[in-house]
């Protein structure tokens, strides 16, 4: 396997995250402009869930899920390690070498 092959999934996830963020941004701004929503009503995420309809909030749920996906950290460790896998990755709050099954 080529060392550069690991970059394709990372780039794909980064592009997907950007497109979901852009879609959410334009969808929300369009809704706010059309319905005259006061920006102060969206000061916290909890207020945003109440003020904006579910159809406008769906991309935000998707973006939150994309942000929780831990792909960039193991890839970064693999590239810096210059070898097989990340040997000092943090999984579930504990750091140390990865089990062989994960490598």
N, C-alpha and C positions, 0 to 999 in steps of 0.2 A: 504494500500500500504506500502510495506517495505521501510525503509529509504535507503537501498542499491540499490533499483531499479533505482534510479536516476543516478547511476554511469554508467549503461550500455550505454545510449545514448552518454554520455560524452566520454567514452572510445572508442566507435565506431567512433565518429567524430575525436578523436585524432589519431586513427589508420588509418582512411581514409586519413587524412591530411598528416601523415607520408608517406604512400604509394604513394600518389600523388607527394609529395616532392621528394622521392627517384626516382620515375620514371622520373620526370622532370630533376633531377640531372644527371642521367645516359644517358638520351636522349640527353641533351645538351652537356655533355662532349664528348659523342660519335660523335656528329656532329662536334664539334670544332676540335677534333683530326683528323677525316677523311678529313675535308675540310681545315685544316690549318688556321682557323680563329684566328686573333690576339686578345688576351684577352682584349687589350686596346680598341678594337672596341666594346666591351660589357660593357664599364665602367658605363653606365647609362641604366636604363630600356628602355628609348626611343631609344637608339642606338641598343639595343638588338632586339627590335621589327623590326628594319630595316634590320639588318644583318642576323638574323635567319629566316628561312622559317616558314610559319604559322603552319605547322605540328609539328614543334619543339616547337613552342610557345603555343600550345593549353593546355598542362598541366600547364603552368604558369598562364594562364587565370583561369583555374580551381582552382589552389592553391590560387590565389588572392580572388576568391569567397569564398573559404573555410575559409580564414582568416577573411573575413568580417562577417561571421556568428557568432552572439553573443550568444554562448551556454555556454561557460565555466564560464562567469561572474555570470549569474543567478544561476547556479548550485553551484558555490562557495558560494554565498550568502545564498543559501538554507542550505547547509551543516554547515556553520558557525552559522546560526541562530538556527539550531537544531530543526526546526519546519516545518511549512507548506510551506512557500515560502519566497523569499527574500523581506524584507520590506524596505530596503534602496537601491534598485537597481537604476541604472541610465538608463533611457530610453529616447532616443532622446535629450540628453543634459540636461534633468531636473531630479533632484533626488528627492526622496521621496517615500512614500509608493506606492506600485503597486495597480492599481484598482482591485476590487474584481474579475472582469472577467478574469484578467490575472493570478491571484493566482490560 
